[in-house]
Amino acid sequence: MGMQLDRAGDIWFDGEFVPWGSATVHVSTHALHYGSSVFEGLRAYARPDGPAVLGLEEHVRRLFDSCKVVGMEIPFEPAAVSAAVCETVARGGHEACYVRPLVFRGAGTLGVDPTGNPVHVCVAAFPVGRYFGEEAVEHGIDVGVSSWRRMAPDTHPAMVKSAANYLNSQLILLEAKRHGYTEGLALDVDGFVCEASGMNVFVGLQGRLVTPPLADSILGGVTRSYVLQLARDLGIECVEQRVSREMLHFADEVFLTGTAAEITPVRSVDARPVGAGSRGPLTE
């Protein structure tokens, strides 16, 4: 599970391309100490006329929106960041790849107050396959409901793709792995299902899809929005509503969505089979 980094490519760093090994920061970098960074994840898919970045506009918009919420002004226009993503993909020479734009506060003063620390922007791209492996796409993964809850709406901004939020994700995933699961599912502060460690959740119930709403401590996934649109285009009823824990066991099928995970079926929750225990027709 995860993505192996390609350390041979160039990285776009503050407007210039530098070799992978030169894209470094100082140990006093504010983001290392206080999590003051925001990022995105995009995929470029192979096409006959070259790789195409999926959802470039949506991802760049979310990057700027996230930085706005945390008070971190990006020193580039959205068009420049979009162009950097495309150029990084082109320079990498990969037929398909994963792209990681990152905005972070650099070295300046050390303290919780980030004011005055420089803001840096970088973009890296590297080849990637199936996040959970090819077998997971065919047969599904095993997940468990975590004891760690997602943040309340007045603690961390869940719709912001901030590195600071991902400590919660790490705790969820590490607990799941200790219990023998591939992934973990988190509940919100009221006990409703919200998302996995870094993926949105869809539940198939009697031919319709149900997914938690944006206000339920989830990241507004770009892939999630595509699945909602595709389902509606296909005439599949799709509802955004709170998902109780028992609905995972009532479900005919469950799948996770995300840029890295794409669409990944879930075959069991808490060691109980979901539906027939294999990829369902809506997921397929």
C-alpha positions in Angstrom: 0.0 0.0 0.0 1.2 3.5 -0.7 3.4 5.1 -3.3 7.1 4.6 -4.0 8.9 7.9 -4.7 10.9 8.4 -7.9 14.0 10.2 -6.8 15.4 10.7 -10.3 13.0 13.5 -11.5 13.0 17.3 -11.1 10.7 19.2 -8.8 9.2 22.6 -9.4 10.2 24.7 -6.4 9.2 28.3 -6.0 9.0 28.9 -9.8 12.1 26.9 -10.9 12.9 23.3 -11.6 15.5 21.7 -9.4 16.9 18.2 -9.1 15.1 15.9 -6.6 18.1 15.9 -4.3 18.2 19.7 -4.2 14.6 20.2 -3.2 15.4 20.5 0.5 14.4 22.6 3.6 16.1 23.5 6.8 15.3 21.6 10.0 13.8 24.8 11.5 11.1 24.9 8.8 7.9 25.9 10.4 5.9 23.2 8.7 8.0 20.5 10.2 7.3 21.7 13.8 3.7 22.9 13.5 2.2 21.2 10.5 1.7 24.5 8.7 1.4 23.1 5.2 -1.4 22.3 2.7 -1.2 19.9 -0.2 -3.1 18.3 -3.1 -2.9 14.9 -4.9 -3.7 14.6 -8.6 -3.3 11.8 -11.1 -2.3 12.1 -14.7 -3.6 9.3 -16.8 -2.2 7.9 -20.1 -3.8 8.9 -23.3 -2.7 8.4 -26.9 -1.7 12.0 -27.2 0.2 12.0 -23.9 -0.7 12.1 -20.2 -3.8 14.1 -19.1 -4.2 15.5 -15.6 -7.6 14.7 -14.1 -9.4 17.5 -12.2 -6.6 20.0 -12.5 -8.9 23.0 -12.0 -10.8 21.5 -9.0 -7.6 20.5 -7.2 -5.9 23.8 -7.7 -9.0 25.6 -6.5 -9.2 23.5 -3.4 -5.5 24.1 -2.8 -6.1 27.9 -2.8 -9.3 27.5 -0.7 -7.5 25.5 1.9 -4.7 28.0 2.2 -7.3 30.8 2.5 -8.8 29.1 5.5 -5.5 28.6 7.3 -4.3 32.1 6.5 -1.4 31.1 4.2 -1.2 33.3 1.1 0.2 31.4 -2.0 2.8 33.6 -3.7 1.6 32.5 -7.2 -1.6 32.8 -9.2 -3.7 29.7 -9.7 -2.8 29.7 -13.4 0.9 29.5 -12.5 0.4 26.6 -10.2 -1.7 24.8 -12.8 1.0 25.4 -15.4 3.6 24.1 -13.0 1.6 20.9 -12.5 1.4 20.3 -16.3 5.0 21.1 -16.9 6.2 18.8 -14.1 4.1 16.0 -15.6 5.6 16.7 -19.0 9.2 16.9 -17.8 8.8 13.6 -15.9 8.2 11.7 -19.1 5.8 9.2 -17.4 2.8 7.9 -19.3 0.8 8.1 -16.0 1.8 9.5 -12.7 0.8 11.0 -9.3 1.3 14.7 -8.7 1.8 16.3 -5.3 1.6 20.1 -5.0 2.6 21.4 -1.6 2.4 24.8 0.0 4.3 25.2 3.3 5.7 27.8 5.7 9.5 27.7 5.7 12.2 28.7 8.1 12.0 32.1 9.8 10.8 32.4 13.4 10.1 29.3 15.5 6.9 29.5 17.4 3.2 28.8 17.0 2.6 32.2 15.4 3.5 31.6 11.7 3.5 35.3 10.9 6.6 36.3 8.9 7.7 32.9 7.8 8.1 32.6 4.1 5.6 30.5 2.1 7.0 28.1 -0.4 5.3 26.1 -3.2 6.6 22.9 -4.8 5.2 20.3 -7.2 6.5 16.8 -7.6 5.4 13.9 -9.9 6.2 10.2 -9.8 4.8 7.0 -11.4 2.1 5.2 -9.4 -0.1 2.2 -9.8 -3.0 1.0 -7.8 -2.8 2.3 -4.3 -3.9 -0.9 -2.7 -2.6 -3.1 -5.5 -4.4 -4.8 -8.4 -5.9 -7.5 -6.3 -7.7 -5.0 -4.1 -9.5 -3.6 -7.2 -10.7 -7.1 -8.1 -11.5 -8.5 -4.7 -11.7 -5.6 -2.3 -10.1 -4.7 1.0 -10.8 -5.4 4.7 -11.5 -2.4 6.8 -12.3 -1.8 10.5 -14.0 1.0 12.3 -11.5 3.0 14.3 -11.6 4.1 17.9 -10.2 7.4 16.8 -12.9 10.0 15.9 -12.8 12.7 13.2 -12.4 16.2 14.4 -15.4 18.3 15.5 -16.3 21.2 13.2 -15.0 23.8 15.7 -11.6 22.1 16.2 -9.9 21.5 12.8 -11.3 22.5 9.4 -12.1 19.0 7.9 -12.6 20.3 4.4 -9.1 21.8 4.3 -6.4 19.4 3.0 -3.9 20.4 5.6 -1.0 18.2 6.7 -2.0 18.9 10.3 -5.3 17.0 9.8 -3.4 13.9 8.7 -2.1 13.1 12.2 -5.7 12.0 12.8 -5.5 9.9 9.6 -2.3 8.3 10.6 -3.7 7.2 13.9 -6.7 5.7 12.2 -4.6 3.8 9.7 -2.0 2.6 12.2 -4.7 1.2 14.5 -6.4 -0.5 11.5 -3.1 -2.2 10.5 -2.4 -3.3 14.1 -5.8 -5.1 14.0 -5.1 -6.8 10.7 -7.1 -4.5 8.4 -6.0 -2.7 5.3 -7.8 0.5 6.1 -9.7 2.2 8.9 -13.0 4.0 8.9 -13.6 6.9 11.2 -16.8 8.1 12.9 -17.6 11.7 13.6 -18.1 13.2 17.1 -21.8 12.1 16.9 -20.9 8.5 16.0 -21.8 8.6 12.3 -19.5 7.2 9.6 -17.5 9.9 7.8 -14.4 8.7 5.9 -11.4 6.4 5.8 -7.9 7.6 6.6 -7.7 9.5 3.3 -10.7 8.4 1.3 -14.4 9.1 1.1 -16.9 6.4 1.7 -19.9 5.2 -0.4 -22.5 2.6 0.7 -24.6 0.7 -1.7 -28.1 -0.1 -0.3 -30.8 -1.7 -2.5 -29.5 -0.2 -5.7 -28.8 3.3 -4.5 -25.7 5.0 -3.2 -25.4 6.8 0.1 -22.4 8.9 1.1 -21.8 11.2 4.1 -22.5 15.0 3.5 -19.7 17.6 3.4 -20.7 18.9 6.8 -20.0 15.6 8.5 -16.2 16.2 9.1 -15.1 14.9 5.6 -12.8 16.2 3.0 -14.8 17.3 -0.1 -13.0 14.8 -2.4 -12.7 15.6 -6.1 -13.1 11.9 -6.9 -16.1 11.8 -4.6 -17.7 14.6 -6.7 -17.0 12.7 -9.9 -18.6 9.5 -8.5 -21.7 11.5 -7.6 -21.9 12.9 -11.1 -21.2 9.6 -12.8 -23.8 7.8 -10.7 -26.5 10.4 -11.6 -25.5 10.2 -15.2 -26.0 6.4 -15.1 -29.4 6.8 -13.4 -28.2 5.5 -10.1 -29.9 7.2 -7.1 -27.3 8.9 -5.0 -28.0 10.5 -1.6 -25.8 12.6 0.6 -26.9 11.8 4.2 -25.5 10.8 7.5 -24.4 7.1 7.6 -25.0 5.2 10.8 -22.4 2.5 11.7 -24.9 -0.3 11.2 -25.6 0.7 7.7 -22.1 -0.6 6.9 -23.4 -4.1 7.8 -26.8 -3.6 6.1 -25.0 -2.6 2.9 -25.0 -4.7 -0.3 -21.6 -3.1 -1.1 -19.2 -0.4 0.2 -16.4 1.3 -1.7 -13.8 4.0 -1.0 -12.9 6.9 -3.3 -9.9 9.2 -3.6 -7.3 10.3 -6.1 -4.8 7.7 -4.9 -7.3 5.0 -4.1 -9.5 5.8 -7.2 -12.5 3.4 -6.6 -11.6 0.6 -4.2 -14.2 -2.0 -3.1 -14.5 -3.0 0.5 -15.2 -6.7 1.1 -15.5 -6.7 4.9 -16.1 -4.3 7.7 -15.0 -5.3 11.2 -14.3 -8.9 9.9 -17.9 -9.2 8.7 -18.5 -9.6 4.9 -20.1 -6.7 3.0 -22.9 -8.2 0.9 -21.4 -11.2 -0.9 -17.9 -10.3 0.3 -16.8 -9.3 -3.2 -16.9 -6.3 -5.5 -20.5 -5.3 -6.1 -22.3 -4.2 -9.3 -22.5 -0.5 -8.4 -18.8 -0.4 -7.5 -17.9 -2.2 -10.7 
